[in-house]
Amino acid sequence: MSAKPTVRDVARRAGVSVATVSYVLNGRDDGRARPETRDRVLAAVAELGYTPSFAARGLRRGRTEQVYVVPRWPGSPFAAALARDVAAVAERHGYATAMFVQGDWLGYLRRHVADGAAIDLWHHRGFAAERLAPLVEMGLALLVFGNGIEPDGFDVVRSNEREACEEAVRFLVAAGHERIACLRRRPDEGEGDYRAVRFEAFENVLGELPAPWLMPCAHNSWERGHDAALALLDRPDRPTAIFALSDSAGVAAYWAARSLGLRVPDDVAIVAVGGVHERTTQVTFVEPDHLDLAPAAGLLFDRLAHPGPGRVLFQNWSLVHRGTA
């Protein structure tokens, strides 16, 4: 016997044919294999430590039995939730999951490395949906996250994030705040950055904001957000409200206010966009109603089994009031 057990070794140990082993391991259950035969095969698999080869099985079936997750920011909470839920649904369908972290994902997927992909195109302005056409023609099942993209042989998830951000800024205005600061990144960030859409929502409500303290520069890290918030809140004409374009910046603003002896929300209100919650801070967030992406992942695997016209799934964002506003 070879060092690594093969399907033939399993068949020999169980006293059945290779075809029967393949039938059992592929999860078919139409009565062709008797229960005692199935038990013998599974016992032989356990005794030998046999692991099926996805690559070999995929070649026989003409499929890779693998799907890719293509996030824009691999370290974000959204990317983590997407990978988690796609993997959970994939496992139920006998599929493996991989994540594409960096590089030419379009070119890579054209190499037939997967049967489908969940692709994050949120705020990817200028992306031409026609670039997905070669993948669709290859038969790849695609799930695309992005507003402004029409489903054309693939499914699309859209959201009302911009509108929810505008609602949050209007809430601050209605509460009587006239000096509302915005914690964002560099003004010259590319339009593909998700904060660009959030800042546009801020500007759409308040108009052009010439006062420099309304637009400080803060990288998406707790330390930079904390420094920027300290600089804002230590001014004589400090803002009475802060709209932070990321969850980490919102949490940092809370602790900056506390370190200066300011009361939140009495002295300064804080609203952030994101959803990374800390029980201590209880920041008021503009966030998705849930980060359960299993229904979206379900669309992907439904498309693998039943290709058809593209569909649209809507993800709702809203202002969730907590203790900071």
C-alpha positions in Angstrom: 0.0 0.0 0.0 1.3 3.5 -0.8 2.1 5.9 1.9 -1.0 8.0 1.0 -4.1 5.8 0.8 -6.0 5.8 -2.5 -9.6 5.2 -3.4 -8.5 1.7 -4.5 -7.1 1.0 -1.0 -10.5 2.0 0.4 -12.3 -0.3 -2.0 -10.0 -3.2 -1.2 -10.4 -2.7 2.6 -14.2 -2.4 2.3 -14.5 -5.3 -0.2 -16.4 -3.2 -2.8 -15.7 -1.7 -6.2 -14.0 1.7 -6.7 -17.2 2.9 -8.3 -19.1 2.1 -5.1 -16.6 4.0 -3.0 -16.9 7.0 -5.3 -20.7 6.7 -5.2 -20.7 6.7 -1.4 -18.2 9.5 -0.9 -20.0 11.8 -3.4 -23.0 11.8 -1.0 -25.5 10.2 -3.4 -28.4 8.6 -1.6 -30.9 7.0 -4.0 -30.7 3.5 -2.5 -28.1 2.1 -4.8 -25.7 1.4 -2.0 -27.1 -0.6 0.9 -26.7 0.9 4.4 -24.3 -1.8 5.4 -22.2 -1.2 2.3 -22.1 2.5 3.0 -21.0 1.8 6.6 -18.2 -0.5 5.4 -16.9 2.2 3.0 -17.0 4.9 5.7 -15.3 2.6 8.2 -12.5 1.9 5.7 -12.1 5.6 5.0 -11.7 6.3 8.7 -9.3 3.4 9.3 -7.0 4.3 6.4 -7.2 8.1 6.9 -8.2 8.5 3.3 -8.9 12.1 2.0 -10.7 12.6 -1.3 -8.8 14.6 -3.9 -10.9 17.7 -4.9 -8.6 18.2 -7.9 -9.0 14.7 -9.3 -12.7 14.7 -8.6 -13.1 18.1 -10.3 -11.2 16.9 -13.4 -13.6 14.0 -13.7 -16.7 16.2 -13.3 -15.3 19.1 -15.4 -15.5 21.3 -12.3 -13.0 22.7 -9.7 -15.5 22.4 -6.8 -14.0 25.6 -5.5 -15.3 29.1 -5.2 -13.4 32.3 -4.6 -14.1 35.3 -2.4 -12.7 38.5 -3.9 -12.7 41.3 -1.3 -11.5 44.8 -1.9 -10.1 45.1 1.6 -9.3 41.6 2.9 -8.9 42.8 6.5 -12.3 44.5 6.8 -15.2 43.2 8.9 -17.2 42.9 5.6 -14.5 40.7 4.1 -14.4 38.5 7.1 -18.2 38.1 7.2 -18.3 37.4 3.4 -15.6 34.7 3.7 -17.2 33.1 6.7 -20.7 32.9 5.2 -19.6 31.8 1.7 -17.4 29.1 3.3 -20.3 27.9 5.5 -22.7 27.6 2.5 -19.9 26.1 0.3 -19.3 23.3 2.8 -22.9 22.3 2.7 -22.6 21.9 -1.1 -19.3 20.0 -1.0 -17.2 23.0 -2.2 -14.0 24.5 -1.0 -13.5 28.2 -0.6 -10.4 30.4 -1.3 -9.8 34.1 -0.9 -8.1 36.2 -3.6 -6.1 38.8 -1.6 -4.1 40.9 -4.2 -3.5 41.1 -7.9 -5.3 40.7 -11.2 -8.4 38.7 -10.0 -10.1 39.0 -13.4 -7.2 37.4 -15.1 -6.8 34.7 -12.5 -10.5 33.7 -12.6 -10.2 33.4 -16.4 -7.8 30.6 -15.8 -10.6 28.3 -14.8 -9.4 28.1 -11.2 -13.0 28.2 -9.8 -16.6 27.5 -10.6 -17.8 30.7 -9.1 -16.8 33.8 -7.2 -18.3 36.4 -4.8 -16.8 39.7 -5.8 -16.8 42.9 -3.7 -17.2 45.9 -6.0 -18.7 48.3 -3.4 -17.8 51.8 -4.4 -15.5 50.6 -7.3 -16.4 53.5 -9.5 -15.6 53.3 -13.2 -15.7 49.5 -13.2 -17.3 48.4 -16.4 -19.6 45.4 -15.9 -18.7 44.3 -19.4 -15.4 43.1 -17.9 -17.3 40.4 -16.2 -18.7 39.1 -19.5 -15.8 36.7 -20.3 -16.3 35.0 -16.8 -20.0 34.6 -17.5 -19.3 33.2 -20.9 -17.0 30.6 -19.3 -19.9 29.5 -17.2 -18.7 31.0 -13.9 -21.4 31.7 -11.3 -20.9 35.2 -10.0 -22.2 37.2 -7.1 -21.3 40.9 -7.3 -21.6 43.4 -4.5 -22.0 46.9 -5.9 -24.5 49.7 -6.6 -24.9 50.8 -10.2 -24.0 47.4 -11.7 -26.8 45.7 -13.6 -27.2 41.9 -13.3 -26.3 40.4 -16.6 -25.9 36.7 -16.2 -24.8 37.1 -12.6 -26.4 38.2 -9.3 -26.0 41.6 -7.7 -26.2 42.8 -4.0 -27.0 46.5 -3.6 -27.4 48.7 -0.6 -28.6 52.2 0.5 -25.5 53.1 2.4 -25.2 56.6 0.9 -28.8 57.4 1.8 -28.4 56.1 5.3 -25.3 58.3 5.8 -27.3 61.3 4.6 -30.0 60.4 7.1 -27.5 60.4 9.9 -26.1 63.8 9.0 -29.7 65.2 8.8 -30.3 63.8 12.3 -27.4 65.7 13.7 -28.6 68.9 12.0 -32.1 68.4 13.3 -30.7 67.9 16.8 -29.4 71.5 16.6 -25.7 70.9 15.7 -24.2 73.6 13.6 -20.5 72.7 13.9 -20.4 69.1 12.6 -16.9 67.8 11.9 -16.0 64.9 9.7 -13.2 62.4 10.4 -12.1 61.1 7.1 -8.9 60.1 5.3 -6.8 62.3 3.0 -8.8 64.6 0.7 -7.0 63.2 -2.3 -8.1 59.6 -1.7 -9.1 57.9 -4.9 -12.8 57.7 -5.7 -12.6 53.9 -5.2 -12.3 54.3 -1.5 -15.5 53.5 0.4 -15.1 56.7 2.5 -15.5 58.8 -0.6 -19.1 57.8 -0.9 -19.7 58.5 2.8 -18.0 61.9 2.6 -20.2 62.8 -0.4 -23.3 62.0 1.7 -21.9 64.4 4.4 -21.4 67.1 1.7 -24.8 66.5 0.1 -26.5 67.5 3.3 -24.2 70.3 4.5 -23.0 71.7 1.2 -19.4 72.9 0.6 -17.5 73.2 3.9 -14.6 75.7 3.7 -13.8 75.6 7.4 -10.6 73.4 7.6 -11.6 71.8 11.0 -14.5 70.2 9.3 -12.3 68.1 7.1 -9.3 66.8 9.1 -7.1 64.0 7.8 -7.3 60.7 9.6 -6.1 57.3 8.5 -8.3 54.3 9.2 -6.5 53.4 12.4 -7.4 54.0 16.0 -4.2 56.0 16.7 -4.6 58.4 13.7 -8.4 58.8 14.4 -7.7 59.5 18.1 -5.0 62.2 17.2 -7.3 63.8 14.6 -10.3 63.9 17.1 -8.1 65.3 19.8 -7.0 68.1 17.5 -10.6 68.9 16.7 -12.0 68.7 20.2 -9.2 70.8 21.8 -10.0 73.8 19.6 -11.7 76.9 21.1 -14.4 76.5 18.4 -14.6 72.8 18.8 -17.4 70.9 16.9 -20.5 69.9 18.8 -20.8 66.7 16.7 -18.5 64.4 14.8 -19.4 62.2 11.8 -16.7 59.6 11.4 -16.4 57.7 8.1 -15.1 54.5 9.7 -16.0 52.6 12.9 -12.5 52.7 14.2 -12.4 56.5 13.9 -15.7 56.8 15.7 -14.5 54.7 18.6 -11.3 56.7 18.7 -13.3 60.0 18.7 -15.2 58.7 21.7 -12.1 58.1 23.8 -10.5 61.4 22.6 -13.6 63.2 24.0 -13.4 61.4 27.2 -9.7 62.1 27.6 -10.5 65.8 27.3 -13.2 65.6 30.0 -16.0 66.1 27.5 -19.4 64.4 28.0 -20.7 62.2 25.2 -23.3 63.1 23.8 -24.0 66.2 25.9 -20.8 68.1 24.9 -20.1 66.3 21.6 -22.3 63.8 19.7 -20.6 61.1 17.7 -22.0 59.1 14.8 -19.8 56.7 12.8 -20.2 54.5 9.7 -19.4 50.8 10.1 -20.5 48.5 12.8 -17.6 47.3 15.0 -19.3 47.5 18.4 -17.6 48.0 21.7 -19.9 47.6 24.7 -17.9 50.3 26.6 -18.5 53.0 24.0 -21.9 52.2 22.5 -21.2 54.3 19.4 -24.2 55.3 17.3 -23.5 53.7 13.9 -24.8 53.9 10.4 -24.6 50.2 9.6 -26.1 47.2 7.8 -29.2 45.8 9.5 -27.1 42.6 9.7 -23.9 41.2 8.4 -25.4 37.8 7.7 -24.4 37.2 4.1 -25.6 33.6 4.0 -28.6 34.5 1.8 -26.3 36.2 -0.7 -24.0 33.2 -0.7 -27.1 31.1 -1.3 -27.7 32.9 -4.5 -24.2 32.0 -5.7 -24.7 28.3 -5.1 -28.2 28.4 -6.5 -26.6 29.9 -9.7 -24.1 27.1 -9.8 -26.9 24.6 -10.0 -29.4 26.6 -12.0 -28.0 29.3 -14.3 -30.4 31.9 -15.4 -31.2 35.6 -15.5 -29.5 37.9 -13.0 -31.1 38.7 -9.7 -30.8 41.6 -7.3 -30.6 41.3 -3.5 -30.9 44.4 -1.3 -28.9 45.1 1.8 -30.5 47.7 4.1 -28.4 50.2 6.0 -29.9 52.4 8.8 -28.9 54.7 11.6 -28.8 52.7 14.8 -29.1 55.0 17.9 -27.0 54.1 20.9 -25.3 56.2 23.5 -23.2 58.7 21.6 -25.8 60.7 19.7 
